[in-house]
Amino acid sequence: MRLVQFTPTARRDVLEIWEYTARESVAAADRVVAAIEAATRRLSELPGIGHTRPDVADNRYRFWRVYSYLVACRFTDAELTVVRVAHGAQDMRRVLHE
């Protein structure tokens, strides 16, 4: 299994998602973050299950949907790096600064 790393920006994304969701329900916020963490563990085991996006030029990125969010990651044989966690309605090219 690959080591899972979150960039500082991705960590901030997850915290902001939790804070936003917790305004309505702390339990729901905890569920969303737990689902993101579970998805990253699964992606570390099978990164090929992530999909590419035609609107993102760099094919090294893989994406996985968790609720209404997209986990954007890159991987090597040893590591999975979560680059961003963004709402699926956002322009991913802009989010990734392409």
C-alpha positions, -999 to 999 in steps of 0.1 A, spaced: 0 0 0 12 35 -8 19 61 18 -9 88 17 2 124 19 -20 155 18 -5 187 6 -10 217 30 -36 230 5 -55 197 5 -55 196 43 -69 232 44 -96 221 18 -107 192 41 -108 215 71 -129 241 52 -152 213 40 -157 202 76 -162 237 89 -188 245 62 -207 212 67 -205 215 105 -226 247 104 -255 225 97 -244 192 113 -212 182 131 -222 145 125 -225 151 88 -192 169 87 -176 140 104 -191 116 79 -179 136 49 -143 138 63 -144 101 71 -155 93 36 -127 114 21 -102 96 43 -116 62 33 -115 72 -4 -78 82 -1 -70 48 16 -87 30 -12 -70 51 -39 -36 44 -22 -43 7 -27 -57 10 -63 -49 44 -77 -59 33 -112 -96 34 -101 -93 72 -101 -103 88 -134 -87 115 -155 -107 145 -167 -107 159 -202 -107 194 -189 -74 188 -170 -44 186 -193 -20 169 -169 -29 132 -171 -9 124 -140 -39 136 -119 -65 111 -109 -99 121 -95 -124 104 -72 -158 117 -62 -168 117 -26 -203 132 -21 -202 164 -40 -164 168 -38 -136 157 -60 -104 143 -45 -75 153 -69 -44 132 -64 -12 120 -80 6 88 -73 39 70 -76 48 34 -68 54 44 -32 31 74 -25 -3 88 -31 -4 126 -28 -38 143 -24 -33 176 -41 -68 192 -36 -102 184 -24 -127 207 -42 -164 209 -48 -172 191 -81 -188 222 -96 -156 241 -94 -133 246 -125 -107 220 -118 -82 235 -142 -84 267 -121 -83 248 -88 -51 230 -99 -36 262 -114 -32 247 -149 
